[in-house]
Each structure stands twice: as structure tokens, then as C-alpha cells.
Amino acid sequence: MKVDDLFDMQSVKVDRPEEECHGFKGERIVCSVCGEGINFRRQVLREGKILCRACAGESYYTLSTEE
């Protein structure tokens, strides 16, 4: 079958933040505590400082004591 017979194509507008779009390249910010680069607007502003989530106490991981 032809593609035109299988699909209807039309332009659409998607209402979502640009950082959720595939291929988004946002500003890279540096954590004022550890110097880690922060992507995708994931920084936390606390007491006037820009922090990565780990330095802000919002880490998704814990350090392992096993080696």
C-alpha cells in the first residue's frame, strides 16, 4: 500500500516545555558548590546559590560502602 493510503499527515502544535522535546540543547550551568555541570534546567536555587540536585540534598543515588 502507498503511504498516503495508510496515513493522514498534518501539521500540529505541541504545547510542552522545550526541554522535554527530543534534541533539546539547553544552557549548561555550573554548581556553585561542587562545580558539576548542570543540564536541562535541573538546577536548584537555594539561598542565592545555584546548586546541582546532589548538593541541594535531592540526589537520586546514595554512596555505596561496598567496594
MIPA-945835 format. One record per atom (N, C-alpha, C, O, CB): atom name; residue in three letters; z, x, y. Coordinates in steps of 0.02 Angstrom, whole numbers, plus 50000, padded with zeros to 5 digits. Glycine has a CB too. Example, Ala and Ser with C-alpha at 12.3 -4.5 7.8 and 13.67 -1.06 7.14 Angstrom:
2
@zaba->N	doza->ALA	zz->50390	xx->50660	yy->49716
@zaba->CA	doza->ALA	zz->50390	xx->50615	yy->49775
@zaba->C	doza->ALA	zz->50390	xx->50660	yy->49835
@zaba->O	doza->ALA	zz->50423	xx->50712	yy->49834
@zaba->CB	doza->ALA	zz->50452	xx->50565	yy->49776
@zaba->N	doza->SER	zz->50354	xx->50642	yy->49888
@zaba->CA	doza->SER	zz->50357	xx->50684	yy->49947
@zaba->C	doza->SER	zz->50394	xx->50645	yy->50002
@zaba->O	doza->SER	zz->50402	xx->50670	yy->50057
@zaba->CB	doza->SER	zz->50286	xx->50704	yy->49970
This chain:
67
@zaba->N	doza->MET	zz->50000	xx->50042	yy->49941
@zaba->CA	doza->MET	zz->50000	xx->50000	yy->50000
@zaba->C	doza->MET	zz->50000	xx->50044	yy->50062
@zaba->O	doza->MET	zz->50024	xx->50101	yy->50061
@zaba->CB	doza->MET	zz->50061	xx->49952	yy->50000
@zaba->N	doza->LYS	zz->49974	xx->50018	yy->50115
@zaba->CA	doza->LYS	zz->49973	xx->50053	yy->50179
@zaba->C	doza->LYS	zz->50042	xx->50048	yy->50212
@zaba->O	doza->LYS	zz->50078	xx->49998	yy->50202
@zaba->CB	doza->LYS	zz->49917	xx->50023	yy->50225
@zaba->N	doza->VAL	zz->50059	xx->50099	yy->50250
@zaba->CA	doza->VAL	zz->50123	xx->50100	yy->50285
@zaba->C	doza->VAL	zz->50129	xx->50039	yy->50331
@zaba->O	doza->VAL	zz->50182	xx->50009	yy->50336
@zaba->CB	doza->VAL	zz->50130	xx->50165	yy->50326
@zaba->N	doza->ASP	zz->50075	xx->50021	yy->50365
@zaba->CA	doza->ASP	zz->50076	xx->49963	yy->50410
@zaba->C	doza->ASP	zz->50091	xx->49898	yy->50374
@zaba->O	doza->ASP	zz->50117	xx->49851	yy->50403
@zaba->CB	doza->ASP	zz->50010	xx->49958	yy->50447
@zaba->N	doza->ASP	zz->50074	xx->49894	yy->50310
@zaba->CA	doza->ASP	zz->50089	xx->49835	yy->50271
@zaba->C	doza->ASP	zz->50162	xx->49833	yy->50248
@zaba->O	doza->ASP	zz->50191	xx->49780	yy->50236
@zaba->CB	doza->ASP	zz->50042	xx->49830	yy->50210
@zaba->N	doza->LEU	zz->50192	xx->49892	yy->50242
@zaba->CA	doza->LEU	zz->50261	xx->49897	yy->50218
@zaba->C	doza->LEU	zz->50313	xx->49891	yy->50274
@zaba->O	doza->LEU	zz->50367	xx->49865	yy->50263
@zaba->CB	doza->LEU	zz->50271	xx->49961	yy->50182
@zaba->N	doza->PHE	zz->50296	xx->49917	yy->50333
@zaba->CA	doza->PHE	zz->50346	xx->49921	yy->50386
@zaba->C	doza->PHE	zz->50320	xx->49892	yy->50451
@zaba->O	doza->PHE	zz->50260	xx->49894	yy->50466
@zaba->CB	doza->PHE	zz->50366	xx->49994	yy->50397
@zaba->N	doza->ASP	zz->50366	xx->49865	yy->50490
@zaba->CA	doza->ASP	zz->50353	xx->49846	yy->50559
@zaba->C	doza->ASP	zz->50386	xx->49900	yy->50602
@zaba->O	doza->ASP	zz->50445	xx->49915	yy->50592
@zaba->CB	doza->ASP	zz->50380	xx->49774	yy->50577
@zaba->N	doza->MET	zz->50350	xx->49929	yy->50649
@zaba->CA	doza->MET	zz->50378	xx->49980	yy->50692
@zaba->C	doza->MET	zz->50384	xx->49954	yy->50762
@zaba->O	doza->MET	zz->50340	xx->49921	yy->50789
@zaba->CB	doza->MET	zz->50334	xx->50044	yy->50691
@zaba->N	doza->GLN	zz->50442	xx->49970	yy->50793
@zaba->CA	doza->GLN	zz->50453	xx->49951	yy->50862
@zaba->C	doza->GLN	zz->50503	xx->49999	yy->50893
@zaba->O	doza->GLN	zz->50544	xx->50028	yy->50857
@zaba->CB	doza->GLN	zz->50478	xx->49878	yy->50868
@zaba->N	doza->SER	zz->50500	xx->50007	yy->50958
@zaba->CA	doza->SER	zz->50548	xx->50049	yy->50994
@zaba->C	doza->SER	zz->50613	xx->50010	yy->51001
@zaba->O	doza->SER	zz->50613	xx->49949	yy->51011
@zaba->CB	doza->SER	zz->50520	xx->50071	yy->51063
@zaba->N	doza->VAL	zz->50668	xx->50047	yy->50997
@zaba->CA	doza->VAL	zz->50734	xx->50016	yy->51005
@zaba->C	doza->VAL	zz->50777	xx->50061	yy->51050
@zaba->O	doza->VAL	zz->50762	xx->50120	yy->51059
@zaba->CB	doza->VAL	zz->50769	xx->50005	yy->50937
@zaba->N	doza->LYS	zz->50830	xx->50033	yy->51077
@zaba->CA	doza->LYS	zz->50879	xx->50071	yy->51115
@zaba->C	doza->LYS	zz->50944	xx->50069	yy->51076
@zaba->O	doza->LYS	zz->50966	xx->50016	yy->51054
@zaba->CB	doza->LYS	zz->50889	xx->50041	yy->51188
@zaba->N	doza->VAL	zz->50974	xx->50127	yy->51067
@zaba->CA	doza->VAL	zz->51037	xx->50132	yy->51030
@zaba->C	doza->VAL	zz->51092	xx->50148	yy->51079
@zaba->O	doza->VAL	zz->51089	xx->50197	yy->51116
@zaba->CB	doza->VAL	zz->51033	xx->50187	yy->50974
@zaba->N	doza->ASP	zz->51143	xx->50105	yy->51080
@zaba->CA	doza->ASP	zz->51198	xx->50113	yy->51127
@zaba->C	doza->ASP	zz->51256	xx->50148	yy->51092
@zaba->O	doza->ASP	zz->51299	xx->50116	yy->51062
@zaba->CB	doza->ASP	zz->51220	xx->50044	yy->51156
@zaba->N	doza->ARG	zz->51257	xx->50215	yy->51097
@zaba->CA	doza->ARG	zz->51311	xx->50255	yy->51068
@zaba->C	doza->ARG	zz->51316	xx->50320	yy->51107
@zaba->O	doza->ARG	zz->51267	xx->50340	yy->51137
@zaba->CB	doza->ARG	zz->51301	xx->50267	yy->50993
@zaba->N	doza->PRO	zz->51373	xx->50353	yy->51106
@zaba->CA	doza->PRO	zz->51380	xx->50416	yy->51142
@zaba->C	doza->PRO	zz->51331	xx->50469	yy->51117
@zaba->O	doza->PRO	zz->51316	xx->50472	yy->51058
@zaba->CB	doza->PRO	zz->51452	xx->50442	yy->51136
@zaba->N	doza->GLU	zz->51307	xx->50509	yy->51163
@zaba->CA	doza->GLU	zz->51257	xx->50559	yy->51144
@zaba->C	doza->GLU	zz->51282	xx->50609	yy->51093
@zaba->O	doza->GLU	zz->51242	xx->50635	yy->51054
@zaba->CB	doza->GLU	zz->51233	xx->50596	yy->51205
@zaba->N	doza->GLU	zz->51348	xx->50624	yy->51092
@zaba->CA	doza->GLU	zz->51374	xx->50672	yy->51044
@zaba->C	doza->GLU	zz->51371	xx->50646	yy->50972
@zaba->O	doza->GLU	zz->51377	xx->50685	yy->50925
@zaba->CB	doza->GLU	zz->51445	xx->50690	yy->51061
@zaba->N	doza->GLU	zz->51361	xx->50581	yy->50963
@zaba->CA	doza->GLU	zz->51354	xx->50553	yy->50896
@zaba->C	doza->GLU	zz->51281	xx->50553	yy->50872
@zaba->O	doza->GLU	zz->51267	xx->50536	yy->50815
@zaba->CB	doza->GLU	zz->51381	xx->50482	yy->50894
@zaba->N	doza->CYS	zz->51236	xx->50573	yy->50915
@zaba->CA	doza->CYS	zz->51165	xx->50575	yy->50897
@zaba->C	doza->CYS	zz->51148	xx->50640	yy->50861
@zaba->O	doza->CYS	zz->51174	xx->50693	yy->50877
@zaba->CB	doza->CYS	zz->51121	xx->50566	yy->50960
@zaba->N	doza->HIS	zz->51104	xx->50635	yy->50813
@zaba->CA	doza->HIS	zz->51082	xx->50693	yy->50774
@zaba->C	doza->HIS	zz->51052	xx->50745	yy->50821
@zaba->O	doza->HIS	zz->51011	xx->50729	yy->50865
@zaba->CB	doza->HIS	zz->51030	xx->50672	yy->50721
@zaba->N	doza->GLY	zz->51071	xx->50808	yy->50812
@zaba->CA	doza->GLY	zz->51043	xx->50863	yy->50852
@zaba->C	doza->GLY	zz->51077	xx->50874	yy->50919
@zaba->O	doza->GLY	zz->51052	xx->50914	yy->50958
@zaba->CB	doza->GLY	zz->50972	xx->50851	yy->50863
@zaba->N	doza->PHE	zz->51132	xx->50839	yy->50933
@zaba->CA	doza->PHE	zz->51166	xx->50846	yy->50997
@zaba->C	doza->PHE	zz->51190	xx->50918	yy->51006
@zaba->O	doza->PHE	zz->51222	xx->50946	yy->50961
@zaba->CB	doza->PHE	zz->51226	xx->50797	yy->51002
@zaba->N	doza->LYS	zz->51175	xx->50947	yy->51063
@zaba->CA	doza->LYS	zz->51198	xx->51014	yy->51080
@zaba->C	doza->LYS	zz->51237	xx->51008	yy->51145
@zaba->O	doza->LYS	zz->51207	xx->51009	yy->51199
@zaba->CB	doza->LYS	zz->51138	xx->51066	yy->51086
@zaba->N	doza->GLY	zz->51301	xx->51003	yy->51140
@zaba->CA	doza->GLY	zz->51343	xx->50994	yy->51199
@zaba->C	doza->GLY	zz->51369	xx->51060	yy->51226
@zaba->O	doza->GLY	zz->51357	xx->51114	yy->51199
@zaba->CB	doza->GLY	zz->51401	xx->50949	yy->51184
@zaba->N	doza->GLU	zz->51405	xx->51053	yy->51280
@zaba->CA	doza->GLU	zz->51436	xx->51111	yy->51312
@zaba->C	doza->GLU	zz->51490	xx->51140	yy->51266
@zaba->O	doza->GLU	zz->51527	xx->51103	yy->51234
@zaba->CB	doza->GLU	zz->51467	xx->51090	yy->51380
@zaba->N	doza->ARG	zz->51493	xx->51206	yy->51262
@zaba->CA	doza->ARG	zz->51544	xx->51240	yy->51221
@zaba->C	doza->ARG	zz->51599	xx->51262	yy->51268
@zaba->O	doza->ARG	zz->51587	xx->51298	yy->51317
@zaba->CB	doza->ARG	zz->51514	xx->51301	yy->51181
@zaba->N	doza->ILE	zz->51660	xx->51241	yy->51253
@zaba->CA	doza->ILE	zz->51718	xx->51256	yy->51295
@zaba->C	doza->ILE	zz->51765	xx->51301	yy->51255
@zaba->O	doza->ILE	zz->51767	xx->51298	yy->51194
@zaba->CB	doza->ILE	zz->51755	xx->51190	yy->51318
@zaba->N	doza->VAL	zz->51802	xx->51343	yy->51290
@zaba->CA	doza->VAL	zz->51847	xx->51391	yy->51257
@zaba->C	doza->VAL	zz->51919	xx->51367	yy->51264
@zaba->O	doza->VAL	zz->51940	xx->51349	yy->51319
@zaba->CB	doza->VAL	zz->51838	xx->51462	yy->51286
@zaba->N	doza->CYS	zz->51956	xx->51369	yy->51209
@zaba->CA	doza->CYS	zz->52027	xx->51351	yy->51209
@zaba->C	doza->CYS	zz->52066	xx->51402	yy->51251
@zaba->O	doza->CYS	zz->52057	xx->51462	yy->51243
@zaba->CB	doza->CYS	zz->52055	xx->51347	yy->51136
@zaba->N	doza->SER	zz->52108	xx->51377	yy->51296
@zaba->CA	doza->SER	zz->52145	xx->51422	yy->51340
@zaba->C	doza->SER	zz->52203	xx->51457	yy->51304
@zaba->O	doza->SER	zz->52233	xx->51502	yy->51332
@zaba->CB	doza->SER	zz->52172	xx->51383	yy->51399
@zaba->N	doza->VAL	zz->52219	xx->51437	yy->51243
@zaba->CA	doza->VAL	zz->52273	xx->51470	yy->51205
@zaba->C	doza->VAL	zz->52246	xx->51522	yy->51157
@zaba->O	doza->VAL	zz->52265	xx->51580	yy->51160
@zaba->CB	doza->VAL	zz->52315	xx->51417	yy->51167
@zaba->N	doza->CYS	zz->52201	xx->51502	yy->51112
@zaba->CA	doza->CYS	zz->52178	xx->51547	yy->51059
@zaba->C	doza->CYS	zz->52109	xx->51577	yy->51071
@zaba->O	doza->CYS	zz->52089	xx->51624	yy->51037
@zaba->CB	doza->CYS	zz->52178	xx->51511	yy->50994
@zaba->N	doza->GLY	zz->52071	xx->51549	yy->51119
@zaba->CA	doza->GLY	zz->52005	xx->51575	yy->51134
@zaba->C	doza->GLY	zz->51950	xx->51548	yy->51089
@zaba->O	doza->GLY	zz->51892	xx->51568	yy->51095
@zaba->CB	doza->GLY	zz->52006	xx->51648	yy->51130
@zaba->N	doza->GLU	zz->51967	xx->51503	yy->51044
@zaba->CA	doza->GLU	zz->51918	xx->51472	yy->50998
@zaba->C	doza->GLU	zz->51868	xx->51430	yy->51037
@zaba->O	doza->GLU	zz->51887	xx->51396	yy->51084
@zaba->CB	doza->GLU	zz->51954	xx->51429	yy->50945
@zaba->N	doza->GLY	zz->51805	xx->51433	yy->51017
@zaba->CA	doza->GLY	zz->51754	xx->51391	yy->51048
@zaba->C	doza->GLY	zz->51762	xx->51319	yy->51024
@zaba->O	doza->GLY	zz->51774	xx->51307	yy->50965
@zaba->CB	doza->GLY	zz->51684	xx->51417	yy->51033
@zaba->N	doza->ILE	zz->51755	xx->51271	yy->51069
@zaba->CA	doza->ILE	zz->51763	xx->51200	yy->51052
@zaba->C	doza->ILE	zz->51696	xx->51165	yy->51065
@zaba->O	doza->ILE	zz->51669	xx->51169	yy->51120
@zaba->CB	doza->ILE	zz->51821	xx->51167	yy->51094
@zaba->N	doza->ASN	zz->51670	xx->51132	yy->51014
@zaba->CA	doza->ASN	zz->51606	xx->51096	yy->51019
@zaba->C	doza->ASN	zz->51616	xx->51021	yy->51021
@zaba->O	doza->ASN	zz->51670	xx->50996	yy->51005
@zaba->CB	doza->ASN	zz->51561	xx->51115	yy->50961
@zaba->N	doza->PHE	zz->51564	xx->50986	yy->51039
@zaba->CA	doza->PHE	zz->51559	xx->50914	yy->51033
@zaba->C	doza->PHE	zz->51614	xx->50874	yy->51069
@zaba->O	doza->PHE	zz->51635	xx->50821	yy->51046
@zaba->CB	doza->PHE	zz->51559	xx->50895	yy->50961
@zaba->N	doza->ARG	zz->51636	xx->50901	yy->51125
@zaba->CA	doza->ARG	zz->51687	xx->50866	yy->51166
@zaba->C	doza->ARG	zz->51751	xx->50852	yy->51128
@zaba->O	doza->ARG	zz->51782	xx->50800	yy->51138
@zaba->CB	doza->ARG	zz->51659	xx->50802	yy->51194
@zaba->N	doza->ARG	zz->51770	xx->50897	yy->51084
@zaba->CA	doza->ARG	zz->51831	xx->50887	yy->51044
@zaba->C	doza->ARG	zz->51892	xx->50919	yy->51075
@zaba->O	doza->ARG	zz->51944	xx->50923	yy->51042
@zaba->CB	doza->ARG	zz->51820	xx->50915	yy->50975
@zaba->N	doza->GLN	zz->51887	xx->50942	yy->51136
@zaba->CA	doza->GLN	zz->51944	xx->50974	yy->51168
@zaba->C	doza->GLN	zz->51998	xx->50923	yy->51186
@zaba->O	doza->GLN	zz->51985	xx->50863	yy->51193
@zaba->CB	doza->GLN	zz->51921	xx->51012	yy->51230
@zaba->N	doza->VAL	zz->52059	xx->50949	yy->51193
@zaba->CA	doza->VAL	zz->52116	xx->50908	yy->51213
@zaba->C	doza->VAL	zz->52141	xx->50937	yy->51279
@zaba->O	doza->VAL	zz->52151	xx->50998	yy->51284
@zaba->CB	doza->VAL	zz->52173	xx->50907	yy->51158
@zaba->N	doza->LEU	zz->52152	xx->50895	yy->51328
@zaba->CA	doza->LEU	zz->52179	xx->50917	yy->51393
@zaba->C	doza->LEU	zz->52253	xx->50903	yy->51394
@zaba->O	doza->LEU	zz->52274	xx->50845	yy->51390
@zaba->CB	doza->LEU	zz->52142	xx->50882	yy->51453
@zaba->N	doza->ARG	zz->52293	xx->50956	yy->51398
@zaba->CA	doza->ARG	zz->52366	xx->50949	yy->51398
@zaba->C	doza->ARG	zz->52396	xx->50993	yy->51451
@zaba->O	doza->ARG	zz->52385	xx->51054	yy->51453
@zaba->CB	doza->ARG	zz->52395	xx->50966	yy->51329
@zaba->N	doza->GLU	zz->52435	xx->50963	yy->51496
@zaba->CA	doza->GLU	zz->52469	xx->50999	yy->51550
@zaba->C	doza->GLU	zz->52420	xx->51044	yy->51588
@zaba->O	doza->GLU	zz->52436	xx->51100	yy->51605
@zaba->CB	doza->GLU	zz->52526	xx->51041	yy->51522
@zaba->N	doza->GLY	zz->52361	xx->51018	yy->51600
@zaba->CA	doza->GLY	zz->52310	xx->51053	yy->51638
@zaba->C	doza->GLY	zz->52273	xx->51107	yy->51600
@zaba->O	doza->GLY	zz->52231	xx->51142	yy->51629
@zaba->CB	doza->GLY	zz->52342	xx->51084	yy->51697
@zaba->N	doza->LYS	zz->52287	xx->51115	yy->51536
@zaba->CA	doza->LYS	zz->52253	xx->51166	yy->51495
@zaba->C	doza->LYS	zz->52205	xx->51132	yy->51446
@zaba->O	doza->LYS	zz->52219	xx->51078	yy->51421
@zaba->CB	doza->LYS	zz->52304	xx->51210	yy->51457
@zaba->N	doza->ILE	zz->52149	xx->51166	yy->51434
@zaba->CA	doza->ILE	zz->52101	xx->51143	yy->51383
@zaba->C	doza->ILE	zz->52120	xx->51176	yy->51317
@zaba->O	doza->ILE	zz->52124	xx->51237	yy->51313
@zaba->CB	doza->ILE	zz->52027	xx->51161	yy->51403
@zaba->N	doza->LEU	zz->52134	xx->51135	yy->51266
@zaba->CA	doza->LEU	zz->52155	xx->51160	yy->51202
@zaba->C	doza->LEU	zz->52109	xx->51136	yy->51146
@zaba->O	doza->LEU	zz->52080	xx->51082	yy->51150
@zaba->CB	doza->LEU	zz->52226	xx->51138	yy->51187
@zaba->N	doza->CYS	zz->52103	xx->51178	yy->51094
@zaba->CA	doza->CYS	zz->52070	xx->51155	yy->51033
@zaba->C	doza->CYS	zz->52121	xx->51109	yy->50998
@zaba->O	doza->CYS	zz->52180	xx->51109	yy->51015
@zaba->CB	doza->CYS	zz->52047	xx->51215	yy->50986
@zaba->N	doza->ARG	zz->52098	xx->51071	yy->50951
@zaba->CA	doza->ARG	zz->52143	xx->51024	yy->50918
@zaba->C	doza->ARG	zz->52200	xx->51059	yy->50880
@zaba->O	doza->ARG	zz->52255	xx->51033	yy->50877
@zaba->CB	doza->ARG	zz->52104	xx->50980	yy->50870
@zaba->N	doza->ALA	zz->52186	xx->51117	yy->50852
@zaba->CA	doza->ALA	zz->52239	xx->51153	yy->50816
@zaba->C	doza->ALA	zz->52295	xx->51174	yy->50864
@zaba->O	doza->ALA	zz->52353	xx->51166	yy->50847
@zaba->CB	doza->ALA	zz->52209	xx->51215	yy->50781
@zaba->N	doza->CYS	zz->52278	xx->51201	yy->50921
@zaba->CA	doza->CYS	zz->52329	xx->51222	yy->50970
@zaba->C	doza->CYS	zz->52364	xx->51162	yy->51001
@zaba->O	doza->CYS	zz->52421	xx->51168	yy->51025
@zaba->CB	doza->CYS	zz->52297	xx->51264	yy->51025
@zaba->N	doza->ALA	zz->52332	xx->51104	yy->51000
@zaba->CA	doza->ALA	zz->52362	xx->51043	yy->51026
@zaba->C	doza->ALA	zz->52406	xx->51010	yy->50974
@zaba->O	doza->ALA	zz->52436	xx->50958	yy->50987
@zaba->CB	doza->ALA	zz->52309	xx->50995	yy->51050
@zaba->N	doza->GLY	zz->52410	xx->51039	yy->50913
@zaba->CA	doza->GLY	zz->52450	xx->51010	yy->50860
@zaba->C	doza->GLY	zz->52415	xx->50955	yy->50822
@zaba->O	doza->GLY	zz->52447	xx->50916	yy->50787
@zaba->CB	doza->GLY	zz->52513	xx->50983	yy->50889
@zaba->N	doza->GLU	zz->52349	xx->50951	yy->50828
@zaba->CA	doza->GLU	zz->52310	xx->50899	yy->50795
@zaba->C	doza->GLU	zz->52264	xx->50928	yy->50742
@zaba->O	doza->GLU	zz->52208	xx->50903	yy->50731
@zaba->CB	doza->GLU	zz->52269	xx->50860	yy->50847
@zaba->N	doza->SER	zz->52286	xx->50980	yy->50708
@zaba->CA	doza->SER	zz->52245	xx->51014	yy->50658
@zaba->C	doza->SER	zz->52233	xx->50970	yy->50598
@zaba->O	doza->SER	zz->52276	xx->50931	yy->50578
@zaba->CB	doza->SER	zz->52278	xx->51079	yy->50637
@zaba->N	doza->TYR	zz->52175	xx->50975	yy->50568
@zaba->CA	doza->TYR	zz->52158	xx->50938	yy->50508
@zaba->C	doza->TYR	zz->52176	xx->50978	yy->50445
@zaba->O	doza->TYR	zz->52166	xx->50954	yy->50389
@zaba->CB	doza->TYR	zz->52084	xx->50921	yy->50507
@zaba->N	doza->TYR	zz->52203	xx->51038	yy->50453
@zaba->CA	doza->TYR	zz->52220	xx->51080	yy->50396
@zaba->C	doza->TYR	zz->52291	xx->51108	yy->50404
@zaba->O	doza->TYR	zz->52320	xx->51105	yy->50458
@zaba->CB	doza->TYR	zz->52168	xx->51137	yy->50390
@zaba->N	doza->THR	zz->52318	xx->51133	yy->50349
@zaba->CA	doza->THR	zz->52382	xx->51169	yy->50352
@zaba->C	doza->THR	zz->52371	xx->51237	yy->50319
@zaba->O	doza->THR	zz->52329	xx->51244	yy->50274
@zaba->CB	doza->THR	zz->52439	xx->51130	yy->50316
@zaba->N	doza->LEU	zz->52408	xx->51286	yy->50341
@zaba->CA	doza->LEU	zz->52401	xx->51353	yy->50313
@zaba->C	doza->LEU	zz->52433	xx->51354	yy->50244
@zaba->O	doza->LEU	zz->52487	xx->51327	yy->50233
@zaba->CB	doza->LEU	zz->52434	xx->51406	yy->50359
@zaba->N	doza->SER	zz->52399	xx->51385	yy->50197
@zaba->CA	doza->SER	zz->52423	xx->51390	yy->50129
@zaba->C	doza->SER	zz->52466	xx->51452	yy->50122
@zaba->O	doza->SER	zz->52451	xx->51504	yy->50151
@zaba->CB	doza->SER	zz->52364	xx->51392	yy->50079
@zaba->N	doza->THR	zz->52520	xx->51446	yy->50084
@zaba->CA	doza->THR	zz->52562	xx->51505	yy->50071
@zaba->C	doza->THR	zz->52539	xx->51541	yy->50008
@zaba->O	doza->THR	zz->52564	xx->51595	yy->49992
@zaba->CB	doza->THR	zz->52635	xx->51484	yy->50064
@zaba->N	doza->GLU	zz->52492	xx->51511	yy->49972
@zaba->CA	doza->GLU	zz->52465	xx->51543	yy->49911
@zaba->C	doza->GLU	zz->52411	xx->51593	yy->49929
@zaba->O	doza->GLU	zz->52374	xx->51584	yy->49977
@zaba->CB	doza->GLU	zz->52436	xx->51490	yy->49863
@zaba->N	doza->GLU	zz->52408	xx->51647	yy->49891
@zaba->CA	doza->GLU	zz->52356	xx->51697	yy->49902
@zaba->C	doza->GLU	zz->52314	xx->51706	yy->49841
@zaba->O	doza->GLU	zz->52268	xx->51747	yy->49842
@zaba->CB	doza->GLU	zz->52386	xx->51763	yy->49922
